[in-house]
Amino acid sequence: VKPNATVDLRNADGNIVISQDNGNITFDLNSTLTVGGKDGKDGQMGVAGKDGADGVTIYGNGTIGINGKDGIPGKDGKPGMNGSNATVTVVEGTPGINGKDGETLTRVVYTDANGTTHEIATLDDGLKFKGDTGEVIAKKLGETLEIIGRTAETANVTDKNLRVDNEE
């Protein structure tokens, strides 16, 4: 550049941001890049492998190619991990799930390949027990419910059954 000449530093694609402060010129990379796209044509960016062929390519239409344009999703080329997949969501759990009627817990649920929805159990879940007398006893998973017979071994029970009286 000759002394007192004018230099045009415009950047047509906007990928480089040029600023001037007290006679200093600063070049920065824009936080949003446009690569190769033109009006009516998607851009793309990629990394070539050692043989010069596409290694990884991100296309302007939102797709990613691995080892070439189409890539191979999953271990064996089927969607998901090794050809299997599931939809996982969070929903309000079944009422009474924590042992108290009307109360619910937030649940992780998934839908299997057959379209069946399953709720995932946690250690806060439990079982409900009821004997011949007494109220229902709810125990969380991992908690102990003692079933102790107080009837003497020589006492009779009806219908060759055992009698259970429960107390919390």
URFENCOR-V757075 format. One line per field, one symbol per residue. phi: phi as a letter, one per 40 degrees, with the letter a starting at -180 (. if undefined). psi: psi as a letter, one per 20 degrees, with the letter a starting at -180 (. if undefined). burial: b if it has 16 or more other ideal C-beta (glycine too) atoms within 10 Angstrom, else e. Layout:
phi = ???
psi = ???
burial = ???
//
This chain:
phi = .cdgccbcbdbccgcbbbbbafgbbbbbcccbbbbgcbdgbccababccccgcdcbbbcccgbbbbfhdcgbcgdbgcdgcfgbaabbbbbcccdgccgbdgcbbcbcbbbcccgccbcccbcccabbbabcbgccbbbcdgccbcbbcbccdcccbcffbbbbbbbc
psi = pqqjqppojqohijhpppqpolippppqpqhpqpoiqrpipqrqqrpqrhjirpgppoqijjqppplrghrnqrgkiqqaokiqrqpprprprpqjhjiopiqrqpqpqqpahjjpppppqriiraqpqpahrrrppppqpiqpopoppipqhiqqqqkkrqpppqp.
burial = eeeeeeeeeeeeeeeeeeeeeeeeeeeeeeeeeeeeeeeeeeebebeeeeeeebeebeeeeeeebeeeeeeeeeeeeeeeeeeeeeeeeeeebeeebbbeeeeeeebeeeeeeeeeeeeeebeebbeeeeeeeeeebbeeeeeeeeeeeeeeeeeeeeeeeeeeebee
//
